[in-house]
Amino acid sequence: MRHALRRGGQRGLLGVLLCGLLVGCGAERPRDERPLVVTSVAPQRFVVESVAGELARVEVMIPPGANPHSYEPTISQLQALEQAALYIKVGHPNFPFEKAWLDRLLVEIPGLPVVDASAGLEELDEDPHVWLAPRHAEHMAVQTAKSLERVLPGQQELLRTNLAAFRERVDEVDAEIEQLLEGLDGAEFFVFHPAWGYFAKAYGLRQVAIEHEHKAPDPHELAELIDHARKSRARVIFVQPQFDSTSAKTVAGETGARVVVLDPLAEDWDANLLRAARALAEGLAP
């Protein structure tokens, strides 16, 4: 359909629509025969593409900017699932999109292999953002590589080489974050949505969340948070683009802190963790 729209600008809308409905109208795109791997979030795409390279296509269910708590799959995504060779889920029992949708989707595609990327990892009850700790992302990459070996027979050597390169990148990112956050053990940082628990635990930090159980604070809770932020001399409050940041801005306005946007769902996984570490280092420095 998109192909017809590009080529049919001079034919008029009716002609374009008719052309899209008729079999054999215009040249067809070459069929991509690579296996399709579906993931829940964009950071998983980074992992899959790091391991598979050009050997697989990747579809992400939750698009950039969408809220995992309320997002509903589109018709085109459901169609993609029917063509998928593999679904790699985050696997945390409280990940909202998977909790609400995955079982319902899989009922319609009973033969689709599903891999739990975080199987075996220690879980934080209310925080499903497993990939934000580098060593957890490494674990997810290992699980991904194992599953891709079954989907891409004969490519084990390349997959294992790519996995080794990803693990080297994890080492580099982890070392750089350790250096950036040196001397900040036990420091608190304020967030609106509690998405950075795994990151905080990995580096000896403590996140203080403004939102709890997906609800903004009431006036009494907000007053307590403002008092806590003043005593902690908070200079930065982190928010993410998928949520309303009104409460965070209120706390910031009362304490002189600034609001910084960090997206735990950003696809550029390594660069995003380093952005977070630099922002924390700046915000938590004495």
C-alpha positions in Angstrom: 0.0 0.0 0.0 2.8 2.4 0.9 4.5 1.5 -2.3 1.4 2.4 -4.3 1.0 5.7 -2.5 4.6 6.7 -3.3 4.2 6.0 -7.0 0.6 7.1 -7.5 0.7 10.7 -6.4 -0.6 11.9 -9.8 -3.4 9.4 -10.1 -5.7 10.8 -7.5 -6.7 9.2 -4.2 -9.3 6.9 -5.7 -6.9 5.5 -8.2 -4.3 4.9 -5.5 -6.7 3.0 -3.4 -8.0 0.9 -6.3 -4.4 0.1 -7.3 -3.6 -1.0 -3.8 -6.6 -3.4 -3.9 -5.9 -5.0 -7.2 -3.5 -7.9 -7.4 -0.4 -7.3 -9.4 -0.6 -3.5 -9.5 2.9 -2.0 -9.7 6.1 -3.7 -8.8 6.1 -5.7 -5.5 8.8 -5.3 -2.9 11.3 -8.2 -2.7 10.2 -10.5 0.2 12.5 -10.4 3.2 13.2 -14.1 4.0 15.0 -13.4 7.2 13.3 -14.8 10.4 11.3 -12.2 12.3 12.0 -11.8 16.0 9.5 -9.9 18.1 10.4 -8.2 21.3 8.4 -6.2 23.9 10.7 -3.1 24.3 13.2 -1.2 22.2 16.3 -2.0 24.3 15.7 -5.7 23.5 15.9 -4.7 19.8 19.4 -3.4 20.6 20.3 -6.7 22.1 18.9 -8.9 19.3 20.5 -6.8 16.6 23.8 -6.8 18.5 23.7 -10.6 18.5 22.0 -11.4 15.2 23.5 -8.6 13.1 21.7 -8.7 9.7 20.6 -12.3 10.1 17.1 -11.4 11.5 14.4 -8.8 11.4 13.2 -7.3 14.6 9.7 -6.0 15.5 9.2 -4.1 18.8 5.7 -4.2 20.3 5.9 -1.0 22.4 6.9 1.9 20.1 9.0 4.9 21.2 7.1 7.2 23.5 4.3 4.7 24.2 3.3 4.0 27.8 3.8 0.2 28.6 0.9 0.4 31.1 -1.7 1.5 28.5 -0.4 0.5 25.1 -2.5 -1.8 22.9 -1.0 -3.7 20.0 -2.0 -2.5 16.5 -3.4 -4.7 13.7 -0.1 -4.6 11.8 1.7 -5.8 14.9 -0.7 -8.7 15.3 -0.1 -9.6 11.7 3.6 -9.4 12.3 3.2 -11.8 15.2 1.6 -14.4 12.9 4.8 -14.3 10.8 7.3 -14.3 13.7 9.8 -17.1 14.2 10.4 -16.1 17.9 9.1 -13.9 20.7 11.6 -12.7 23.2 9.8 -11.3 26.3 11.2 -9.3 29.1 9.9 -12.0 31.4 9.3 -10.0 34.6 5.9 -11.0 36.1 4.9 -7.3 36.6 5.9 -6.0 33.2 2.6 -4.3 32.4 2.4 -4.9 28.6 3.3 -8.5 28.9 1.0 -9.0 31.9 -1.9 -7.5 30.1 -1.4 -8.8 26.6 1.1 -11.6 26.0 -1.0 -14.6 27.0 -4.0 -13.3 25.0 -1.8 -12.8 22.0 -0.2 -16.2 22.2 -3.6 -17.9 22.4 -4.0 -16.9 18.8 -0.5 -18.1 17.8 0.0 -21.3 19.9 3.1 -22.5 18.0 5.1 -19.3 18.4 8.3 -20.1 20.5 8.6 -17.7 23.5 11.9 -17.0 25.3 12.0 -15.4 28.8 15.1 -13.1 28.5 15.4 -12.5 32.2 14.8 -16.1 33.4 17.0 -16.8 36.4 17.6 -13.2 37.4 16.8 -11.8 40.8 13.6 -9.7 40.5 12.7 -6.4 42.0 8.9 -6.8 42.7 7.6 -3.5 41.3 10.3 -2.7 38.8 10.4 -4.7 35.5 13.1 -2.6 33.9 15.6 -5.5 34.1 17.8 -4.3 31.2 18.9 -1.1 33.0 21.6 -3.1 34.9 24.4 -3.9 32.5 25.0 -7.4 33.9 21.3 -8.1 33.6 21.4 -7.0 29.9 24.4 -9.3 29.4 22.3 -12.2 30.8 19.4 -11.3 28.5 21.9 -11.3 25.6 23.0 -14.8 26.5 19.4 -16.0 26.6 18.8 -14.3 23.3 21.8 -15.9 21.6 20.7 -19.4 22.7 17.3 -18.8 21.2 18.6 -17.4 18.0 20.8 -20.5 17.5 17.6 -22.5 17.2 16.1 -20.0 14.7 19.3 -19.6 12.7 20.8 -23.0 12.3 24.3 -23.0 10.8 25.0 -19.5 12.2 26.2 -20.5 15.7 29.7 -19.3 15.1 28.7 -15.8 14.0 26.1 -15.5 16.8 28.7 -16.5 19.4 31.2 -14.0 18.0 28.6 -11.3 18.1 27.6 -12.2 21.7 31.3 -12.0 22.7 31.5 -8.5 21.2 28.3 -7.5 23.1 29.7 -8.8 26.4 32.9 -6.7 25.8 30.7 -3.7 25.3 28.9 -4.4 28.6 32.3 -4.5 30.3 33.2 -1.1 28.8 29.8 0.4 29.8 30.0 -1.0 33.3 33.5 0.2 33.9 32.7 3.7 32.6 29.6 3.9 34.8 31.6 2.8 37.9 34.1 5.6 37.2 31.4 8.2 36.7 29.7 7.2 40.0 32.8 6.7 42.1 32.4 8.0 45.6 28.6 8.1 45.5 27.8 4.9 47.3 24.5 5.1 49.1 23.4 8.4 47.5 19.8 9.0 46.8 18.3 10.2 43.6 14.7 11.3 42.9 12.6 9.9 40.0 9.0 10.2 39.1 8.4 6.6 38.0 10.5 4.0 39.8 12.2 2.6 36.7 15.8 2.7 37.7 15.9 0.2 40.6 18.1 -2.3 38.9 20.6 0.4 37.9 20.5 1.8 41.4 21.2 -1.6 43.0 24.0 -2.3 40.6 25.9 0.8 41.6 25.0 1.2 45.3 22.5 4.0 44.8 19.0 4.5 46.1 16.1 5.8 44.1 13.3 7.7 45.7 10.1 7.5 43.6 7.5 10.3 43.5 4.9 8.0 42.0 3.8 4.7 43.7 1.7 1.9 42.2 1.2 4.1 39.1 -0.5 6.8 41.1 0.7 10.4 41.6 1.1 11.4 45.2 -1.7 13.0 47.2 -1.1 16.5 48.8 0.2 15.0 52.0 2.6 12.6 50.3 3.7 15.4 48.0 4.6 17.6 51.0 6.6 14.7 52.6 8.5 14.3 49.3 9.3 18.0 49.1 10.6 17.9 52.7 12.6 14.8 51.9 14.1 16.4 48.8 15.0 19.5 50.7 16.8 17.5 53.4 18.6 15.4 50.8 19.5 18.6 48.9 18.2 17.0 45.7 19.4 19.0 42.7 17.9 16.8 39.9 14.6 14.9 39.6 14.4 12.4 36.7 11.3 11.9 34.7 10.5 9.7 31.7 8.7 10.8 28.6 5.9 8.2 28.9 4.4 9.7 32.1 3.0 13.0 33.2 5.7 14.9 35.1 3.5 17.5 36.9 4.2 16.2 40.4 8.0 16.0 39.7 7.9 19.6 38.5 6.1 20.6 41.6 8.8 19.0 43.8 11.5 20.6 41.7 9.9 24.0 41.9 9.7 23.8 45.7 13.3 22.6 46.1 15.2 24.3 43.4 16.0 21.0 41.7 15.9 20.7 37.9 13.9 18.2 36.0 15.9 15.9 33.6 14.3 13.5 31.1 15.7 10.0 31.0 14.0 7.3 29.0 14.4 3.7 30.4 12.9 2.5 27.1 15.4 4.2 24.8 16.7 1.9 22.1 20.3 3.0 22.2 20.9 0.9 25.3 24.6 1.5 25.9 24.5 5.3 25.2 21.3 5.6 27.3 22.9 4.1 30.4 25.9 6.3 30.0 23.6 9.4 29.7 21.9 8.3 32.9 25.2 7.8 34.7 26.5 11.3 33.6 23.3 12.9 34.7 23.4 11.2 38.1 27.1 12.0 38.6 26.3 15.7 37.9 23.2 15.7 40.1 24.6 13.8 43.0 28.1 15.4 43.1 28.8 17.1 46.5 
